[in-house]
Amino acid sequence: MTQVIDMVGEMKDVPTAGPENGTDVRHGGAATILDADILSRLTASELAGLYLKRQASPVDVVQAVLTRAASINARFNAFAFLDDEGAIAAAKASERRWLDGAALGPLDGIPATIKDLMTVKNWPTRFGSGVTAGARSQADAPSVAALRAKGVLLVGATTTPEFGWKAVTDSPMFGATSNPWNPALTCGGSSGGAAVAARTGCGNLHLGTDGGGSVRIPAAFTGVVGHKPSFGRVPYYPPSAFGTLGHLGPIARTVEDATLMLDAMTVRDARDWNQPAIEFASTVLSRQREWQGLRIGLWSTPIVGEVAPEILAAVVRVARLLDEAGATVEPINLPGGNILAAFNVLWFAGAANRVSKIAEKDRFQMDPGLLRAAEIGGRFSASEYAEALLHRSAFGAEMDQLLRIYDLVISPTTPVAAFPLMHDVPPGSIYQEWTEWACFNFPINLSQQPACSVPIGLTNRGLPIGFQIVGARGADADVLSAAMQVMELVGWIDSQPSGRKKT
């Protein structure tokens, strides 16, 4: 017997494959005994182990994921496109490799989704917008090609706000993507569809983009893992409208799956001129990390407003656990002065540039918020833009210095929990722009360090709380190892939300 986590987060015994257990041998010799719910909840390593022992088939797994994705999409609107035919064909090829002893590695036959900002050959890439042509892409983005080369099964494209411009996921083209913990609330953004797919078991690996928190925010709002890598570790092409603020990173239910995905995408590609010349080392997770002697900075004061008391209390509880484990945890303030102003100049100018590429006659179809952001961005002078770049450079240098003093920096991922759909900021709050409540996120895009969000508990309303871990540039392994151990310290269970509305 082996144990797996079922759909409500409870441990469940599952019989080992064999004739005495009524194994149904099919698909050229791969035996399948696990039901679709269980298959959709196993980790990549668990699935690979079953494939190796011929106790499960990539075909059964991808069919279970596709069925689940269609059901989830009807409830939460997480997918812009599902590729049943392509995913099943790839699964059959993967199954044959496993049966022949020629698997491409531990991710061969593992289902994945791609955010609708990255091109996938023969898929329509809409960028969440009705003003794009919707023609089939001619080539994979480098990150997608790297996953495909490892045998990953590409299931579908996940939803994003138009051109990924904000930290919630709704658009005139695809509507709103809701939160599985409460469908009346946002899942965050802009990689909202990816986070919902991860949370609901629609594949193991989910590619997101993060220009101001877009991987970490939806991970926090939905209770999954989201990692923004060191800048340039994953090649970004097609290039982000927001320049070198943009990062590509994994979203998954576990740190281990996110790490496997990150390693698969850590490649060099000439199409991304912004990739640094240095090579990034493979990420090896350390389960035996000693907290003793580590110096950790606790960043808990947001640039705007305050952290919700429940979220702050949860973060402080984890900080105490780290202190009890031997680390020295000290309160810190972020350097850099008014970095929100600098970020807003760079972000809104990027929005203005992106919208300028759209014919004026077509802009009526676009998100009014994006058009307003573009209007704001268009007012900045060249001098103001240059000054924002200088401010960013100074801040980045200060952050590098800070992370020579501290081994890690920890913080809330967001100062608020999920809030109602179709709002860019929490209704009734002091926030005027989404960038204000993304105040624990966008600074790390400016400075380009790795940052991982992990779930550490629930609010009284049953909504996930995210905990962010930041490390020095290039130190993704340290950040991910710490993230894994934090989840073990707090005892987070990969439970499935009910999807019922809570009051």
N, C-alpha and C positions, 0 to 999 in steps of 0.2 A: 504494500500500500504506500502511496505517496500523498503528501498533503499539499493542497493549493488553497488560495483564497477565493471564496465564491463571491457572487455579485453583491452580497450585503456585508462583505468584510469578515466573514467567519471562516475559520479553518475547516476544511472538508476533506475527508478521506476519499481517494480515488484509486480504484484497483489498477495494479500494473497490468499491461497488456499481456494476453496469453489465452490459449484456447479455453482454459478453465473459467475465464471471465467473459466468454462469449464474444471475443474479439471479431470484429468485422474486417476481414482483410480485403483491401481493394486498392485502386489506384496503383496497379503494378506492384503490389506487395507491401505498401505502407498500411499499417494497422491503425485504426482510429477507434478509440473507445470513449473519448471525452466529449461531453455535450458542448454545444456552441457557446453557451454562457461561460463555461470554464475555459475553453480555448481562447476566448476574447480577453481573458484576464491574466493569462500566463505572461511571464516576462520573456524577453527575447532569448535569454539563456535557457530558460525552461523549455521553450519551444524547440530550440536547436537540439537540446538533449533528447526530446521526444522524436524529432526527425532522425537523429542518429540511430536511435534504437528501433526505428520503424514503428513507433507507437502513435504517431500522428503524421498527417500529410499536410504540406503547404497548401494543397488544394482545398482540403477541408477548412483549414484555418482562414484562408482568404475568402472562401464562400461564407463562413460565419461572420467575418468582419463586414463583408459587403451587405449581407442581410441586416446586420445590426446597424450599419451606417444609414441604410435607407430608412429604417425605423426611427433612428435618432434624428435624422434630418427632418422628418415630418414633425417632430416634437420641438427641436431646438434650432434647426436651420444652421447646421455647422458646415455644410458642403455646398460649394459652387458647382461641382462636377464630380461624378463617380464614373470610373472606368472599369465596369464589370468585365468586359471582354478582354481588355489588355491585362488586367490583374490576374484573371484566371489562366490566360495563356502563359504568363510569366510564372505562375504557381506550378503549372504542369512541368515547365522546364526545370524549375527548382527541384521539384519532387524527383525528377529523373536524375539530377545531379546527386542528390542525397542517396538514392538507391544505387547509383554507380560508384559511390565513394568519392565523388568529385565535387563536393560542395565548395562554394567560393569563400567560405568562412562562416563565422558564427551568426552573421546577419542574413545568410542565404535563406530565402523563404519567409522573411519577417515582414509583416505588412506596415506600410508607412503612408502618411499623407503629406502633401506639399501645399504650402500657402499660395493662394492665388495672386502672388506677386512674382513667383519664379516660373520660368518656362519649363514645360515638360513636352517632349516631342510627341506630336499628334494630339495634344490636349489644347483646348481653347484657354488662353490666358486673358482674363478680363481685367485684372488689377482692381476687382471690385467695382467696376465702372460700366455704365451703359454707353459711354462715349468711345469705348474701345471696339475694335472691329470684331473680336471674337473668333478670328481666324485660328486655325490649328497651328501651334508652334512648330517650327522646323527643326529645333534642336533643344536638347536638355541644357538647363543652366549647369554650371560646373558642379555645384553642390548636388544637384539631382543626378548628374552623370556619375558622380563618385558613389552615390548610394546604389544606383543601378548596377555598377561594376561589382558591387559586393553581393549581388543577388537579391537586394531588397525589392519587395513587391509594392509597386506604386498604386494605391487604391483610388485616390481622388484628390481634388483641389479643395482646400478649406477656405472659408469666408474671411473677408477682411473689409474694413471700411475703405472707401474710395481712395485708391493709391496709398493705403496704409497711413493716412494723415493724422489719425487721432487714436486715443487710448480706450475707445469702446468700439464694438463691432456692429455697425449698422450702415446701410448704404441704400440709395434709391434703387440700385440695380437688384440687390439680393434681400433687402429688408434687414431686420434685426436678428442677431444670433443671441439666444437667451442662455441663462445659467442653469445647468442641471440641478443645482441645489435649490433653486427657486426660479421658475421660468419667467416670473415678472421682473427679474433683475438682469442687468447686463453681465456678460461673462468677461468684460474687459476687452482690451484690444492692444494693438491692432491684430494680433495673431489669435483672435478669439475663437474662430472655428477650429484651429489646431488644438487649443486647450480643451475645448468641449469634446473633440474627438478623442483626445487622450483620456479625459475624465470618464467617458462613457464606454471605453473599451473598443473603440473603432480603430484598432491597430496599435502598435507598440511605439512607433517612431513618428514624430511630427515636426516638420520643418517650419520654423517661424522666422520672422524678421524682427529686429529690435533697433529702432532709431531713437527712442526716448522712453523705453520700457515695454515695448510691444511683445516681447516674449515673457518677461517677468510679471507684468501686471495681470494678464489673463491666467497665468499659472497660479498667482496668488488668489485671484477671485474664484477659481474653480478647484483648488486643492490638489494641484499637480506640481511637477518639477519643471522649471524653466531656466535654462542656462544661456546667458549672453556671453559668448567667448571673448577672449582677448581679440582686439581688432585685427582683422586680416587673417585670423586662423582659418576661417572658412571663406573661400573666394566669393565675392558678392558681384554677381552678374546675372541678369541685366542690372546696371548700376542703380543705386538708390537715388531717388529724386532729392534726397536730403544729404547727399554726399557722404563724407566720412563719419557722419553720425551713425550710419547704418551698419548693423551687424546681422549675421545669420546664425541661428542657434537652434538647439533641440528642445522640444517639449516632450515629456514622457511621464509615465506614472511612477517610475523609479529613477534614482540617480544612476544606477547601473545601466539602464537602457539609454538614458540621455548620454552617458559617457561613451557607450559603444557607437552611438550615432555620431557624436562629435568626432571621434577618432576616424570614422569612415569618411567624414567630410573634410578632414584636415588634409588638404591637397593644395598644390600650387597650380594656378591657371593664369596664362598670359593675358586673358581678357580682363582680369582685375588688376589694373596697373597700381592700385593703392595697396596691394598686399606688400608687407615688408619683406626685405630680402632675406631675413633670418628664417630658419626652419623651426617649426614648432615640434617639440618632442611629443611622443605618444603619451596619452593620459593613462596612467596606471593608478587605480584607486587604492588607497591605504586604509585597510580596516583596523589597523593597529596604531593609528596616529595617537601620539601622546599629547594631550592638552597641556600637560605639565610644562611650564616655562614659556608657553606662548603668550604673547602680548596682543590683546584684542581691543580694538576701539569700538565703543558702543555709540553709534550715531543715531540719536533719537529725536533730534530737534529739526522739524521740517522747515524748509525755506519760507513756506506760507502756511498759516494756520497751526493746528495742533493735531497730534495723533489721537485717534479715538481711544478712550481709556482702556477698553477691552484689548485692543491690539497692542497698546503699549505694555499692558500688564503681561500679556503672553510673551512678548519679546524680552521683557525683564526677567521672566521666569527662566527662559532659555539661557540668558546671560548668567544667571545664578548657577544653573546646571554646569555651564562651562567653567565658572569660577570654582565650583566644588570639585570639578574634574582636574583642576590644577592650573588653569589659565589665569592670567591677570587681565581682568576686564575693566577698562577705564572709559568714562564718558569722554566724547570728543565732539568738537564742532567741525564742520566741513570748511576747508579754506576757500578762497576765491572771491569773496564778496558777493556782489549781485550777479551770480551766474545765470539766474533765471532770465535776466534781460538779454544776456549774450545768447543763450539758447534760443529764446524767442526770435531774435533777429535771424539766426541761422535757419531755424525751422520754418518760419513763415516766409522767408525769402525762398526757401526750397519749394514751398507750396506755390508761391507766385510763379516760379520758373516752370513748374509742372503744368499749371493751369494755362500758362501762356502758349503751350503746345497744342491746346484744344481750340478748335475753331469757335469763334464767338457764338455762332448760330447754334452750336451744340451744348453750350454751357447751361442752358435751362434744365438739362437733365441731371445736373450734378448736385452733390450735397451742398446746400446753401452755406453750411459751416465751412466747408473747404473753400468756397468762393470768397467768403468773408476773410478767411485766413490768408488767401492769396492777395486780397486787396490790401490787407495790413502789410504783408511782406513786400508788396510793390512800392510802398511808401518809403522804405528804408533807403538811405543814400549809400553810395559806394563807400563813403567814409565810415558810415555806421557799420557796414558789413565788415570792413577791414578791421575796425576796432573790436568787433565781436570775435574775429579770428585771433587777434592778439590776446584778448581776454581769455579765450579758450586755451591758448598755448601756455599762458602763465598758470592757469588753473591746473592744467594737465601736469606741469612740472611740480606744482605743490602737492598734487595727489601722488605722484611717484615718490616724492620725499616722505609723505605721510605713511606710505606703505613700505618704506624702509624702516620706519620706526615701529610700525605695527605689523604683525604677521597677517592679520585679517581685520577687516572692518565689518561689523554686523549692524543691521538696522531692520525696521519694518520694511516689507516690500512696498506697501502702500499705507498711507495714514488712515484710509477708510476701507470698509468692506464693500462688497458689491452693492450697487444702488440701482434705482429703477431704469428700465429700458428707455431708449430714445432720449437720453439726456447725456450731454458731454461732460457735465459736472454733477455732483450730487445735488438734487433739488433742495433749495433752502440753505445751502452752504455758503461760505464766504468766497468760494472759488469762482473766478470769472472765466478761466480757460482750463482745459484739461492739463496743460503743462504745469499748472500750480499744484494739483493734487498728485501729479506724477513726480513730486519733488524728491523722492528717494531713488528715482530711476534715471532721469535724463542726465544728472551730473556724471554718471558713470559711462554714458555714451560720449559726453564731451571728453572725458579723460581716458576712455578706451580700455579700462581694466575689465577682467572677467568678473561676472556677478551671477550668482545663482539664487533663485527663489525656491524655497521648500515650504510645504505646509506644516504648521506646528500646532494646530488646534482649530476650534470653532468658536464663533461668537455665541452669545446667548440666543441669537436668532438662528443658529445653525449654519452660519456662513464661514467659509474657510478664512484662515489668517495666514498670510505669507511672511516668511522670514528671509531676509536677504543677507548673503555672505559675499564679500568683495575681497579680492586679492590683488597682488601686484600683477602688472602686465606680464603675460606668459605663464602665470602660475595657475592655470586652469586645473591642474591635477590637485593642487592644495585646496582650492575652492570646492571642487567636487567631492574630494575625500571628506572635507569638513561637513559638507551638505549631507552626505550619506550618514555620517555619525550623528549629526544633529537630529535627523529623522529617527535614528535608533534611540537616541537619548529621550526624545519626547514620546516615543512609542506610537508614532502615526501609523494608523492602519489604512490600507488602500481600500477604503469602503466606498460603496456606490451610493450617491445621493438618491433620495426618493423621487426628486423632481416635482414634489408637491409644493404648492404655494404655502409659504409660512407667513404668519401675521406678526 
